[in-house]
Amino acid sequence: MNLQRLANFLGMSKTTVSRALNGYPEVNVKTRERVLKAAQDAGYQPNPMARSLALGRSNVYGLIFPLLTADLADPMFLDVVAGMSGALETFNKNLILAPVSPGTEQRAYQQIVRGRRVDGLVVSRTLVHDERIAFLTQSKFPFIAHGRTQQDAPYAWFDYDHAAGVELALERLLALGHRRVALVSASLDMNFARERRDSFMASMAAAGLAVDPRYLIADCIDRRSGHHAMQQLLACSPRPSAVIVDNHMSGAGVVRAMRDAGIEMGKDMSVVVWGSMADSLAGGNVATIDQPEPRKAGARMIEMLLALVNGTPAADLQEMWQPVLLPGGTIGVCSEN
C-alpha cells in the first residue's frame, strides 16, 4: 500500500496523512493515532529515501555526549536516552549517540551542523557559559538543551528546578536541627551544579547560618571523587552533621566512604543525594532529591525538539519539572541536639 491508497482508505488528504506519519504538531493526537494504527494494520512502509528528499531531512537526531566511564553504568542516563529513542521510533526516526572527549566536543558539533548529518540535536550537561549553545543558536540549527545556561538569546530547553530541590533537602535537615551542613558538588562550570550551590548558599544565609569553606567541595562527578570528598569532610574538626551531594554518581562514593569509616547514616551523620541511588551499589535506603520519570523526560525532550524542527518558536519550548524529596533512612535528628 502506498501513501495515496492509505489516504483514500482513511478518507483524508494525502498531506494530512503524510504530516501525521511525520509527527507534525498541527495534526491532533486522535488523527495521528488513527493514521499510525491504519498504517500499521495495512503494513504500510514509507519509502525513507523519498520521504527524506521531499522533506529535506535525514530523520536522524543526535546526542553528542562527553561520555564518562560512569555514564555507562548510570541508570538515570540510560533511562533518559531510552525515552528519547523510544519517542523517535514512534515516528520512524532514529537517535545516534556520539560519545566524544571534552577536547573535541566543539569540533564535533561544527562537523555535524555543517554537514547537516542530523535534523536536530540534544545538548546535554549544559555549562554556565556554553559555547555549544552559542554556536547552535548562531547557526540557527535545531536543538534542545537538557538543562539551562546563561545564554541570552531564546533557545529550547528542558530542565528540573535545581533551586527547589536543594531547598527541599535543606528545609528537612534544618528542621531536624542540623546547622553544620556540607555540600559536595560536580564541576561548577556545569550549570546544574552552579544553580544547586547558589541555592544552597542562599538557603543557608536565609536561615542565618554561615557555611564553613571546608564544607564546600566541588569537581566531584564520579564514585572515586565522591569517596575522596567524604574523606576530607570526615577529617574536619568539627565534622559536618549533614551532607548534601548534588549528583548521584559521586553520591555512591560518599556513601561508601561513610560506611568505611563506620558512620551510621541518619544517626551519626545525615546525607541526601541528588538523583536515584536504587542501582548505584550504595545499598540501603538513601535519602534522595529525585528527578521523577526520566524516560518520560527523555521522550518529552524529543517531542519538544520535533516541535522546534516543525516551526514552533524556541521561546515557546522551555519546560521545567519539579524534583521531589524521598526522605529514606539516611536523614535523622542531629545527634548533637
LINUR-V833586 format. One record per helix or strand of 3 or more residues. SS is the DSSP state (A for helix, B for strand). FROM is the first residue (numbers start at 1). LEN is the number of residues. If there is no record, write none. Layout:
ss	from	len
SS	FROM	LEN
SS	FROM	LEN
This chain:
ss	from	len
A	3	8
A	14	8
A	29	14
A	48	8
B	60	6
A	69	5
A	75	16
B	94	6
A	102	14
B	120	4
A	131	9
B	143	4
B	156	5
A	162	14
B	181	4
A	191	16
A	213	3
A	223	12
B	242	4
A	248	13
B	269	6
B	287	4
A	294	16
A	314	3
B	318	4
B	324	3
